[in-house]
Amino acid sequence: MSKNYTKYIAALLLFGTNGIIASFILLNSYEIVFLRTLIGGLFLLAVFVITKGKFQGLKNKKHLVYLLASGAAMGASWMFLYEAYKEIGVSMATLAYYCGPVIVMALAPLIFKEKIVTAKIIGFLAVLVGMFLVNRDAVMHSGFSWGLFCGLMAAVMYAFMVIFNKMAVSITGLENAVWQLGASFITVAIFTVIKQGVVIPVTSENVLPILLLGIVNTGIGCYLYFSSIQQFPAQSVAIWGYLEPLSALVFSAIFLQEYLTTIQLLGAMLILGGAAFGDCFGRKSLPRLF
């Protein structure tokens, strides 16, 4: 389990830099996601072939359908997220996106029959209050903006991604990530072709950040992520996932000079503190509610 936690945390920290890297790519949101999924998918497929992997997922069509649905949801989620990056900034977009784990936490008892204990309810409520504080000013000053809508839709698609992936229990490890990214790429490619055709204007300044985002953050990051989340309860995946917005906040403050107000910092502390409390104290120490 410690190995899986290490892989999961490493993936979350990589994902926390996604917005930073994307800010250096002068393309629109769906073009960035198209290239990201293409390069990341080809990288993982090459590794899978070199290591002589076999597609065992074809033996269980039901689980394969779940995994393909998860990949499609991931592609849609990323397109919404990168649009939110452009509209409302990395910090705000990331925190709106991480309403997704809240949805997973709420649905896990119904879908996966996971027990809810008091500590997880407390952590869940703290996260909700934190999300309100973080997004309150943006909603009050700008109303329900397109950027905030994209961030919240990314959160909904994130929840579908995690839930469907965990339902594909027989497809694990590198194969899981290959199917996942493949389905994600096809989803984004269809949207991109309908939107503008197949021509994407990549300049020399964009090459390095695109390769970094595709190979490291997507290829390696998705392998670490999807090969580890199968080993944890869905609620733990959701709660520990808040390490990603924490790292994104830190990185955006350091590299993009995006700073939060005092109220937003308090909200961020509630989100991350509630998430950690819910997982760390939500195992056996407090009584079960259901």
Backbone bond lengths (Angstrom), bond angles and torsions (degrees), N, CA, C in turn:
res aa  C-N    CA-C-N  psi(-1)  N-CA   C-N-CA  omega(-1)  CA-C   N-CA-C  phi
1 M - - - 1.456 - - 1.519 111.30 -
2 S 1.357 116.85 -36.64 1.460 119.19 -179.65 1.528 110.52 -63.68
3 K 1.340 117.22 -35.59 1.463 121.04 177.26 1.525 110.17 -64.32
4 N 1.329 116.37 -42.74 1.463 119.94 179.75 1.521 111.51 -67.17
5 Y 1.338 117.00 -38.22 1.469 119.82 176.79 1.532 110.09 -62.93
6 T 1.333 116.64 -41.40 1.459 120.33 179.28 1.524 110.97 -61.36
7 K 1.334 116.58 -44.25 1.463 121.05 178.41 1.529 110.79 -63.49
8 Y 1.327 116.52 -42.47 1.463 120.88 -177.88 1.521 111.26 -65.58
9 I 1.331 116.55 -45.56 1.466 120.96 -179.99 1.526 110.77 -64.92
10 A 1.345 116.94 -40.84 1.465 120.00 177.75 1.524 110.89 -61.15
11 A 1.342 117.02 -40.24 1.465 120.92 178.09 1.520 110.78 -63.62
12 L 1.327 117.00 -43.01 1.465 120.56 -178.81 1.525 111.53 -63.92
13 L 1.334 117.02 -39.29 1.462 120.10 178.42 1.534 111.07 -66.92
14 L 1.334 116.39 -37.62 1.461 119.44 174.93 1.522 110.50 -62.71
15 F 1.324 116.20 -46.59 1.463 120.30 -179.78 1.526 111.59 -62.69
16 G 1.333 116.12 -28.57 1.463 119.99 178.88 1.521 113.40 -64.28
17 T 1.333 117.05 -19.33 1.471 120.96 178.79 1.521 112.46 -94.18
18 N 1.339 117.79 -1.33 1.473 120.46 -176.11 1.526 112.25 -56.31
19 G 1.334 116.63 -47.75 1.461 120.22 -177.89 1.517 112.44 -64.48
20 I 1.331 115.93 -35.13 1.471 119.87 179.26 1.522 109.59 -63.69
21 I 1.337 115.73 -49.94 1.468 120.00 -178.83 1.526 110.57 -63.75
22 A 1.344 116.35 -42.18 1.465 120.12 -178.92 1.526 112.25 -61.66
23 S 1.331 117.12 -28.55 1.469 120.03 -179.09 1.526 112.27 -66.79
24 F 1.337 116.66 -17.18 1.464 120.89 178.76 1.534 112.19 -95.56
25 I 1.325 117.28 1.35 1.462 121.34 -179.24 1.530 108.82 -104.69
26 L 1.312 116.78 117.74 1.466 121.76 -175.18 1.527 110.75 -89.06
27 L 1.327 115.01 62.00 1.456 122.20 176.79 1.520 108.28 -135.60
28 N 1.339 117.12 164.24 1.456 117.99 176.71 1.523 110.87 -78.07
29 S 1.329 116.62 174.42 1.462 121.28 -169.77 1.517 113.07 -61.84
30 Y 1.332 117.97 -47.03 1.461 118.59 -175.91 1.530 112.26 -73.28
31 E 1.348 117.79 -27.00 1.466 119.91 174.34 1.523 110.68 -67.01
32 I 1.336 116.19 -41.34 1.474 119.80 177.90 1.519 110.43 -62.44
33 V 1.325 117.41 -45.47 1.469 120.55 -178.61 1.526 110.52 -67.79
34 F 1.335 117.35 -36.39 1.469 120.49 176.69 1.525 110.37 -57.70
35 L 1.330 116.60 -50.87 1.467 120.49 -178.76 1.527 111.09 -67.89
36 R 1.322 115.92 -36.96 1.459 119.80 -179.94 1.524 110.76 -62.08
37 T 1.318 117.46 -49.07 1.463 120.31 -177.90 1.523 111.66 -70.84
38 L 1.337 117.32 -34.52 1.462 120.65 178.02 1.523 111.16 -63.23
39 I 1.336 115.98 -52.94 1.470 120.08 -177.28 1.525 110.68 -67.44
40 G 1.332 117.02 -44.93 1.460 119.92 179.70 1.509 111.99 -63.38
41 G 1.337 117.13 -41.12 1.460 120.39 179.52 1.513 112.30 -65.91
42 L 1.342 117.85 -43.33 1.463 120.97 178.25 1.526 111.34 -64.18
43 F 1.331 116.29 -38.40 1.469 120.26 178.43 1.532 110.98 -62.24
44 L 1.330 116.42 -48.17 1.466 119.97 -179.45 1.528 111.28 -66.51
45 L 1.321 117.34 -38.67 1.464 120.21 178.36 1.521 110.79 -63.21
46 A 1.343 116.65 -40.27 1.468 120.46 177.80 1.522 110.97 -62.84
47 V 1.328 116.86 -44.70 1.469 120.47 177.51 1.527 110.57 -61.93
48 F 1.331 116.71 -40.83 1.459 121.78 -179.22 1.532 110.62 -62.97
49 V 1.322 116.65 -42.58 1.467 121.01 179.54 1.522 110.98 -69.16
50 I 1.330 116.95 -43.95 1.471 121.32 -179.33 1.522 111.24 -61.30
51 T 1.334 116.61 -38.93 1.471 120.82 179.90 1.529 112.20 -84.55
52 K 1.353 116.48 8.60 1.473 123.76 176.52 1.530 112.14 58.33
53 G 1.321 115.15 42.90 1.452 119.25 177.01 1.519 111.55 -72.90
54 K 1.303 115.59 156.44 1.466 121.74 179.11 1.527 109.51 -122.35
55 F 1.329 115.67 141.41 1.454 120.85 -177.94 1.529 110.39 -81.81
56 Q 1.326 115.05 83.52 1.461 120.73 179.87 1.529 111.85 -72.16
57 G 1.329 117.04 -18.39 1.450 120.87 -178.01 1.519 113.60 -61.82
58 L 1.346 116.67 -23.71 1.456 120.13 179.61 1.524 112.25 -66.34
59 K 1.341 117.10 -15.90 1.457 121.28 -179.86 1.528 111.90 -79.73
60 N 1.341 116.26 -19.71 1.464 120.11 -179.65 1.519 108.59 -126.69
61 K 1.334 115.01 89.80 1.466 120.86 -173.87 1.526 111.96 -62.42
62 K 1.320 117.50 -35.21 1.465 120.26 -178.26 1.528 110.92 -64.08
63 H 1.332 116.61 -46.90 1.451 120.28 179.31 1.526 111.29 -67.51
64 L 1.328 116.29 -33.11 1.464 119.64 177.55 1.523 110.76 -64.94
65 V 1.324 117.43 -40.16 1.461 121.10 176.96 1.527 110.20 -61.90
66 Y 1.347 117.05 -43.06 1.462 120.22 177.09 1.523 110.74 -58.63
67 L 1.334 116.09 -43.10 1.459 120.18 -176.68 1.526 111.36 -69.05
68 L 1.322 117.06 -39.01 1.470 120.20 177.40 1.527 110.81 -65.56
69 A 1.337 116.27 -37.84 1.474 120.03 175.99 1.517 110.40 -64.06
70 S 1.337 116.30 -38.76 1.462 121.01 177.46 1.530 110.56 -62.90
71 G 1.333 116.52 -42.30 1.458 120.35 178.98 1.518 112.26 -64.65
72 A 1.334 116.72 -41.27 1.469 120.35 177.36 1.516 110.76 -61.89
73 A 1.340 116.24 -41.77 1.462 120.56 178.12 1.526 111.15 -63.75
74 M 1.340 116.36 -37.83 1.457 119.91 179.02 1.526 110.93 -64.60
75 G 1.336 117.16 -42.77 1.454 119.85 178.15 1.518 111.86 -60.80
76 A 1.335 116.58 -45.03 1.463 120.57 178.25 1.522 111.14 -63.85
77 S 1.324 116.18 -40.31 1.460 120.98 -179.95 1.524 111.01 -61.69
78 W 1.316 116.83 -44.66 1.457 120.16 -179.38 1.523 111.60 -65.57
79 M 1.331 117.92 -38.61 1.466 119.34 178.88 1.525 110.63 -63.19
80 F 1.328 117.25 -43.41 1.460 120.38 176.52 1.533 110.92 -63.40
81 L 1.347 116.20 -41.61 1.462 120.23 -176.32 1.523 111.72 -65.00
82 Y 1.330 117.10 -44.69 1.461 119.31 -177.85 1.526 111.59 -70.13
83 E 1.322 117.13 -29.42 1.460 119.96 172.58 1.525 109.87 -66.01
84 A 1.347 116.40 -39.78 1.467 120.65 177.60 1.524 111.37 -65.63
85 Y 1.338 117.25 -37.33 1.464 120.33 174.96 1.519 110.76 -53.69
86 K 1.334 115.49 -47.17 1.463 120.46 -176.55 1.534 111.90 -67.82
87 E 1.331 116.67 -34.15 1.460 121.40 -172.32 1.532 113.42 -85.10
88 I 1.335 116.96 -44.55 1.470 119.62 -172.52 1.529 113.78 -124.29
89 G 1.328 118.01 6.37 1.455 120.52 176.77 1.524 112.61 91.63
90 V 1.320 115.46 161.89 1.460 121.69 -175.18 1.524 111.80 -66.15
91 S 1.323 117.20 -45.62 1.467 120.55 -175.73 1.523 111.38 -61.02
92 M 1.334 117.05 -54.36 1.454 121.55 -177.40 1.520 111.43 -64.85
93 A 1.325 116.66 -42.41 1.463 120.37 -178.45 1.521 111.12 -63.40
94 T 1.324 116.68 -41.73 1.462 120.51 -178.65 1.518 111.15 -65.29
95 L 1.319 117.00 -41.74 1.468 119.55 -178.86 1.529 111.37 -71.21
96 A 1.329 117.84 -34.01 1.466 119.57 174.33 1.526 110.04 -66.38
97 Y 1.324 115.41 -41.56 1.469 122.00 178.33 1.520 111.50 -57.13
98 Y 1.315 115.51 -35.28 1.470 118.65 -176.03 1.521 113.62 -86.03
99 C 1.323 115.83 22.67 1.464 118.96 157.02 1.522 108.91 -72.35
100 G 1.342 116.45 -19.00 1.462 121.42 -178.48 1.518 114.11 -55.83
101 P 1.335 118.64 -49.22 1.462 118.78 177.51 1.521 113.64 -60.62
102 V 1.326 117.12 -30.18 1.464 119.94 176.74 1.532 109.51 -62.40
103 I 1.331 115.76 -41.39 1.467 120.11 178.20 1.522 110.38 -64.09
104 V 1.327 116.41 -41.46 1.466 120.39 178.38 1.524 110.71 -62.12
105 M 1.329 116.17 -44.68 1.468 120.70 179.54 1.526 110.96 -59.79
106 A 1.333 115.87 -39.01 1.458 119.81 -177.82 1.527 111.91 -71.39
107 L 1.326 117.13 -35.22 1.462 120.95 -175.97 1.525 113.97 -88.93
108 A 1.342 117.78 -19.38 1.466 120.93 -176.10 1.526 113.42 -55.17
109 P 1.345 120.30 -43.90 1.464 118.96 179.14 1.526 113.40 -62.38
110 L 1.335 116.97 -31.38 1.459 120.56 -178.82 1.525 111.72 -79.30
111 I 1.322 116.43 -41.56 1.466 120.48 -173.89 1.526 112.31 -87.60
112 F 1.335 117.03 -44.55 1.462 120.83 -174.84 1.528 113.36 -105.28
113 K 1.333 116.40 2.76 1.465 121.75 179.05 1.527 112.07 58.58
114 E 1.336 115.98 31.94 1.470 119.53 177.80 1.529 109.40 -79.17
115 K 1.315 115.29 141.99 1.455 120.59 179.50 1.528 110.66 -75.91
116 I 1.326 116.06 143.75 1.463 121.13 174.65 1.520 108.74 -107.03
117 V 1.327 117.01 128.11 1.457 120.89 176.93 1.527 109.13 -108.98
118 T 1.319 115.53 167.27 1.464 121.31 -174.45 1.524 112.40 -56.67
119 A 1.326 116.77 -41.76 1.467 120.39 -177.86 1.515 111.32 -60.89
120 K 1.331 117.10 -36.56 1.464 119.38 -179.30 1.528 110.89 -71.56
121 I 1.313 117.54 -33.47 1.455 120.58 175.31 1.522 110.20 -65.09
122 I 1.339 116.96 -43.69 1.472 121.48 178.53 1.527 110.21 -61.38
123 G 1.336 115.55 -47.06 1.461 119.62 178.67 1.513 112.20 -61.94
124 F 1.325 116.46 -39.90 1.458 122.94 178.92 1.531 110.60 -60.26
125 L 1.339 117.27 -45.70 1.465 121.59 -179.73 1.527 111.29 -66.04
126 A 1.338 116.25 -38.48 1.466 119.95 178.04 1.525 110.80 -62.65
127 V 1.327 116.18 -40.74 1.465 120.85 178.33 1.528 111.02 -62.74
128 L 1.330 117.31 -43.40 1.458 120.99 179.63 1.533 111.82 -62.28
129 V 1.347 115.88 -43.86 1.468 119.65 177.72 1.526 109.92 -62.87
130 G 1.325 116.41 -42.23 1.461 120.39 179.05 1.516 112.51 -61.42
131 M 1.344 116.78 -41.81 1.459 120.03 178.43 1.528 110.92 -62.79
132 F 1.329 116.50 -37.41 1.468 120.20 178.38 1.526 110.58 -63.85
133 L 1.330 117.03 -45.39 1.464 120.74 -178.33 1.530 111.29 -65.36
134 V 1.318 116.72 -39.34 1.457 120.54 -178.32 1.526 111.48 -66.09
135 N 1.319 116.62 -40.22 1.462 120.36 -173.56 1.531 113.97 -99.34
136 R 1.331 117.67 -1.18 1.459 120.93 -175.20 1.526 112.76 -59.80
137 D 1.331 116.52 -49.87 1.465 120.14 -176.56 1.524 112.06 -62.77
138 A 1.336 115.73 -40.90 1.463 119.22 -178.89 1.521 110.96 -63.30
139 V 1.325 116.27 -41.21 1.464 120.34 -179.74 1.527 110.58 -69.36
140 M 1.353 116.84 -41.35 1.469 120.54 -177.88 1.526 111.60 -67.84
141 H 1.333 117.49 -38.58 1.459 120.61 -175.09 1.528 112.74 -85.94
142 S 1.327 116.22 -37.45 1.459 119.83 -174.44 1.516 113.50 -111.65
143 G 1.325 116.64 -6.93 1.453 118.83 -173.99 1.512 110.10 75.49
144 F 1.306 115.14 -167.23 1.456 119.39 179.74 1.521 108.60 -82.06
145 S 1.324 116.00 87.82 1.461 122.08 -171.55 1.529 111.50 -75.90
146 W 1.339 114.81 166.56 1.456 121.40 176.88 1.521 110.18 -62.89
147 G 1.340 117.46 -39.61 1.462 120.51 179.59 1.518 112.11 -62.88
148 L 1.340 117.22 -42.87 1.459 120.78 179.09 1.528 110.37 -67.25
149 F 1.333 116.37 -39.03 1.475 120.14 176.61 1.527 110.12 -59.26
150 C 1.333 116.56 -44.70 1.470 120.24 179.89 1.526 110.77 -62.83
151 G 1.338 117.13 -40.69 1.457 120.35 178.22 1.522 111.77 -61.72
152 L 1.328 117.06 -41.90 1.463 120.68 -179.37 1.529 111.53 -72.08
153 M 1.338 117.74 -36.22 1.461 119.86 176.05 1.523 111.05 -67.08
154 A 1.339 116.35 -34.72 1.462 119.89 174.06 1.525 109.99 -61.27
155 A 1.335 116.65 -37.06 1.463 121.27 178.57 1.529 111.42 -65.16
156 V 1.332 116.85 -42.74 1.466 120.53 178.87 1.532 110.32 -62.71
157 M 1.321 116.69 -44.31 1.473 120.40 179.05 1.532 111.28 -66.51
158 Y 1.336 116.54 -34.19 1.472 120.49 175.33 1.521 110.20 -58.83
159 A 1.327 116.38 -45.04 1.462 120.49 -179.16 1.524 110.92 -61.00
160 F 1.340 116.96 -44.23 1.467 120.45 177.09 1.525 110.45 -61.33
161 M 1.338 116.99 -40.31 1.459 121.31 -179.51 1.523 111.28 -59.02
162 V 1.340 116.76 -50.89 1.464 121.01 -177.58 1.524 110.99 -65.13
163 I 1.330 117.14 -44.96 1.461 121.14 -176.50 1.527 111.35 -63.82
164 F 1.331 117.24 -48.94 1.466 119.66 -179.71 1.523 111.53 -66.08
165 N 1.339 117.24 -36.04 1.466 119.31 179.76 1.522 110.63 -64.68
166 K 1.315 117.34 -41.88 1.458 120.11 -179.06 1.535 111.79 -70.57
167 M 1.325 117.58 -20.07 1.456 120.52 176.69 1.527 111.74 -77.89
168 A 1.337 116.94 -17.87 1.468 121.43 178.54 1.529 109.51 -90.36
169 V 1.321 116.38 62.39 1.464 121.15 -168.76 1.529 114.17 -68.41
170 S 1.328 118.16 -20.66 1.467 119.78 -176.13 1.524 112.93 -88.27
171 I 1.339 117.28 -6.45 1.465 120.78 -178.35 1.523 107.74 -114.22
172 T 1.307 116.89 110.00 1.463 120.96 -171.34 1.529 111.39 -128.56
173 G 1.337 114.14 177.69 1.456 121.49 172.24 1.513 114.53 61.48
174 L 1.330 115.93 -143.14 1.461 122.16 -176.03 1.521 111.44 -64.48
175 E 1.337 117.09 -36.76 1.465 119.58 179.50 1.531 110.95 -61.25
176 N 1.313 116.23 -40.14 1.459 120.77 177.93 1.526 110.70 -56.80
177 A 1.331 116.14 -47.73 1.469 120.85 -177.95 1.525 111.57 -66.42
178 V 1.343 117.87 -35.67 1.467 121.18 179.39 1.523 110.99 -64.74
179 W 1.342 117.16 -48.59 1.462 120.53 177.45 1.528 110.72 -61.46
180 Q 1.309 115.30 -42.45 1.470 121.11 -177.08 1.525 111.10 -60.58
181 L 1.327 116.42 -51.48 1.463 120.07 -178.52 1.522 111.75 -69.39
182 G 1.339 116.72 -33.33 1.457 119.88 177.68 1.521 111.62 -61.51
183 A 1.338 116.21 -47.33 1.464 120.88 178.58 1.521 110.96 -65.13
184 S 1.319 116.36 -37.32 1.459 120.81 178.28 1.528 110.81 -63.61
185 F 1.332 116.01 -44.53 1.467 120.24 179.64 1.526 111.25 -61.64
186 I 1.325 117.38 -45.07 1.466 120.69 -178.99 1.525 110.50 -60.89
187 T 1.325 116.64 -41.86 1.470 121.10 179.01 1.523 111.04 -60.58
188 V 1.328 116.23 -48.93 1.467 120.88 -178.58 1.523 110.85 -68.94
189 A 1.339 117.09 -37.06 1.462 120.67 -179.30 1.525 110.81 -63.68
190 I 1.327 117.42 -42.73 1.467 120.89 179.00 1.529 110.05 -60.34
191 F 1.346 116.19 -45.68 1.467 120.08 179.83 1.522 110.59 -63.25
192 T 1.333 117.50 -42.96 1.465 121.47 -176.98 1.518 111.42 -65.49
193 V 1.333 116.86 -43.63 1.466 120.44 179.94 1.525 110.58 -63.32
194 I 1.331 117.01 -42.28 1.467 120.43 178.11 1.528 110.66 -64.68
195 K 1.319 116.06 -37.71 1.461 121.29 -175.34 1.522 112.81 -73.01
196 Q 1.362 116.62 -45.35 1.468 118.21 -172.15 1.518 114.49 -146.92
197 G 1.316 119.19 2.13 1.448 120.08 -175.08 1.518 111.21 90.49
198 V 1.328 117.35 -164.43 1.464 120.88 -172.93 1.528 113.37 -100.86
199 V 1.310 118.33 -0.15 1.471 121.35 -178.10 1.520 109.71 -86.20
200 I 1.357 116.12 121.18 1.459 121.79 176.97 1.529 107.82 -122.46
201 P 1.324 118.70 119.48 1.467 122.21 -174.87 1.528 112.83 -77.71
202 V 1.330 116.33 86.08 1.462 121.23 -180.00 1.522 109.26 -91.35
203 T 1.331 117.28 120.81 1.458 121.69 177.51 1.521 109.90 -96.32
204 S 1.325 115.89 168.49 1.464 120.37 -178.09 1.529 111.82 -61.93
205 E 1.357 116.64 -31.67 1.463 119.75 179.59 1.533 111.86 -67.57
206 N 1.324 117.01 -23.21 1.457 120.80 -177.18 1.525 113.74 -87.79
207 V 1.322 117.62 -15.73 1.461 120.89 -169.98 1.524 112.15 -61.54
208 L 1.339 117.76 -51.33 1.461 120.75 -176.21 1.526 112.62 -61.99
209 P 1.355 119.37 -51.53 1.462 117.96 178.76 1.532 113.36 -62.97
210 I 1.343 117.88 -32.69 1.468 120.45 177.95 1.526 110.35 -65.76
211 L 1.335 116.85 -44.84 1.471 120.37 178.89 1.527 110.73 -64.04
212 L 1.329 116.70 -41.18 1.459 120.79 179.10 1.528 110.31 -62.90
213 L 1.325 116.01 -45.44 1.456 120.58 -179.91 1.530 111.08 -65.91
214 G 1.329 116.77 -38.98 1.455 120.02 -176.99 1.516 113.99 -75.34
215 I 1.332 117.05 -48.83 1.464 120.33 -174.41 1.523 112.07 -80.28
216 V 1.331 116.68 -52.96 1.469 120.16 -173.66 1.530 111.09 -79.81
217 N 1.329 116.56 -60.65 1.466 119.81 -173.66 1.526 113.01 -69.08
218 T 1.338 116.97 -32.58 1.462 119.34 -177.53 1.520 111.87 -97.55
219 G 1.333 117.73 -56.46 1.455 120.55 -178.32 1.523 112.68 -61.12
220 I 1.317 115.61 -62.03 1.470 120.34 -178.47 1.522 110.49 -68.41
221 G 1.353 116.31 -42.69 1.466 119.97 -178.66 1.520 112.78 -60.86
222 C 1.333 117.28 -44.16 1.472 120.23 -179.54 1.521 111.48 -67.88
223 Y 1.332 117.41 -35.87 1.469 118.50 176.11 1.526 110.53 -61.65
224 L 1.333 116.61 -48.58 1.464 120.51 179.70 1.533 110.85 -60.73
225 Y 1.324 116.24 -40.09 1.468 121.34 -175.81 1.525 111.48 -69.86
226 F 1.325 116.66 -55.58 1.458 119.60 -172.05 1.529 113.19 -77.41
227 S 1.325 117.61 -18.23 1.465 119.17 175.73 1.521 111.56 -84.00
228 S 1.340 117.12 -7.34 1.465 119.72 -178.84 1.525 113.18 -110.83
229 I 1.350 118.82 -33.90 1.464 118.96 -173.25 1.518 112.77 -67.93
230 Q 1.334 117.37 -20.82 1.473 119.31 178.14 1.521 111.36 -63.79
231 Q 1.331 117.34 -21.60 1.465 121.67 -174.22 1.530 112.97 -89.05
232 F 1.328 118.33 -6.57 1.464 121.11 -175.66 1.525 111.13 -115.67
233 P 1.338 117.32 154.77 1.467 119.94 169.26 1.526 110.05 -60.93
234 A 1.333 116.16 149.53 1.471 120.05 -177.94 1.526 111.54 -57.92
235 Q 1.344 117.02 -36.45 1.470 119.69 -179.65 1.520 111.47 -65.84
236 S 1.337 117.42 -37.04 1.460 120.27 177.92 1.527 110.93 -68.26
237 V 1.339 116.16 -39.29 1.458 120.26 175.89 1.528 109.79 -58.26
238 A 1.336 115.33 -44.22 1.465 120.25 -178.72 1.519 111.60 -65.63
239 I 1.327 116.35 -45.54 1.466 119.93 -174.73 1.521 111.67 -69.19
240 W 1.335 117.26 -49.26 1.460 119.39 -178.95 1.527 111.71 -68.29
241 G 1.339 116.19 -19.20 1.457 119.80 178.02 1.510 113.26 -59.87
242 Y 1.331 117.31 -17.55 1.462 119.64 -179.43 1.529 113.21 -72.69
243 L 1.323 117.06 -2.70 1.466 118.66 170.59 1.531 110.48 -67.11
244 E 1.325 116.31 -28.22 1.466 118.84 179.10 1.516 112.67 -64.95
245 P 1.350 119.76 -51.63 1.465 117.10 178.11 1.516 113.41 -65.00
246 L 1.334 117.87 -29.70 1.461 119.65 176.29 1.518 110.03 -61.92
247 S 1.334 116.52 -48.88 1.463 119.49 179.72 1.527 110.68 -65.93
248 A 1.340 117.27 -35.78 1.467 120.07 178.75 1.524 110.94 -64.14
249 L 1.339 116.80 -39.51 1.461 120.55 177.41 1.526 111.04 -61.90
250 V 1.325 115.87 -45.47 1.464 120.66 -179.19 1.527 110.42 -63.97
251 F 1.350 116.15 -47.48 1.460 120.01 -178.10 1.531 111.98 -65.21
252 S 1.333 117.52 -40.05 1.466 119.51 -178.96 1.521 111.31 -68.90
253 A 1.340 116.80 -31.65 1.469 119.92 176.02 1.521 110.86 -69.02
254 I 1.344 116.36 -39.73 1.465 120.91 -177.23 1.525 111.61 -73.51
255 F 1.328 116.92 -47.66 1.462 120.71 -170.93 1.527 114.91 -97.26
256 L 1.344 117.72 -26.72 1.459 120.12 -176.06 1.520 113.07 -114.50
257 Q 1.333 116.98 -0.99 1.467 122.19 -177.88 1.532 111.87 54.56
258 E 1.332 116.35 38.36 1.460 121.40 174.56 1.527 107.68 -95.51
259 Y 1.305 116.73 110.57 1.455 120.33 -176.17 1.527 110.98 -113.19
260 L 1.321 115.28 147.44 1.459 121.02 178.62 1.520 110.22 -95.18
261 T 1.332 116.23 153.29 1.460 120.76 174.29 1.529 109.27 -72.41
262 T 1.324 115.59 171.32 1.471 119.86 179.22 1.525 111.20 -59.69
263 I 1.337 117.06 -43.28 1.458 121.06 179.02 1.528 110.61 -63.03
264 Q 1.330 116.27 -41.31 1.458 119.47 179.57 1.527 111.54 -67.67
265 L 1.337 116.74 -36.42 1.465 119.49 175.76 1.530 111.03 -63.92
266 L 1.335 116.08 -40.13 1.460 119.82 176.26 1.526 109.96 -61.74
267 G 1.338 116.33 -42.56 1.452 120.09 177.55 1.513 112.03 -62.34
268 A 1.337 116.95 -41.79 1.462 120.69 178.20 1.528 111.22 -62.66
269 M 1.335 116.96 -39.66 1.464 120.92 177.94 1.528 110.97 -63.90
270 L 1.340 116.32 -39.57 1.464 119.73 177.78 1.524 111.04 -65.74
271 I 1.320 117.01 -40.72 1.458 120.64 179.37 1.526 110.61 -60.91
272 L 1.320 115.87 -52.54 1.461 120.00 -175.36 1.520 112.00 -73.56
273 G 1.341 116.25 -39.27 1.461 119.38 177.66 1.515 111.84 -66.14
274 G 1.340 116.52 -42.46 1.461 119.73 178.13 1.509 111.85 -63.99
275 A 1.331 116.78 -38.63 1.457 120.62 178.91 1.531 111.18 -63.80
276 A 1.335 116.06 -47.90 1.457 120.01 179.85 1.530 111.70 -64.25
277 F 1.328 116.56 -42.00 1.467 120.83 179.73 1.524 110.60 -61.63
278 G 1.334 115.92 -44.71 1.450 120.39 -177.48 1.507 112.96 -61.33
279 D 1.339 117.17 -36.69 1.461 119.31 -179.07 1.524 112.06 -83.79
280 C 1.326 116.66 -44.59 1.463 119.96 -175.24 1.526 112.69 -68.40
281 F 1.346 117.23 -37.15 1.459 120.81 -177.77 1.529 112.28 -104.78
282 G 1.327 115.87 3.81 1.458 119.19 -176.46 1.504 114.19 -98.57
283 R 1.318 117.80 19.61 1.460 120.33 -178.25 1.529 111.23 -88.87
284 K 1.337 116.10 -73.85 1.466 119.26 -175.36 1.526 113.65 -132.59
285 S 1.339 115.83 -8.88 1.455 118.39 -169.18 1.523 113.41 -76.09
286 L 1.323 119.06 -27.52 1.450 121.44 -177.48 1.534 109.30 -115.83
287 P 1.313 117.65 154.77 1.454 120.27 -174.84 1.528 113.69 -66.24
288 R 1.330 115.07 149.76 1.452 121.25 177.63 1.525 110.15 -75.98
289 L 1.327 115.64 147.56 1.450 120.67 177.71 1.526 111.93 -97.01
290 F 1.355 116.48 -30.14 1.452 120.12 -177.33 1.527 109.74 -132.45
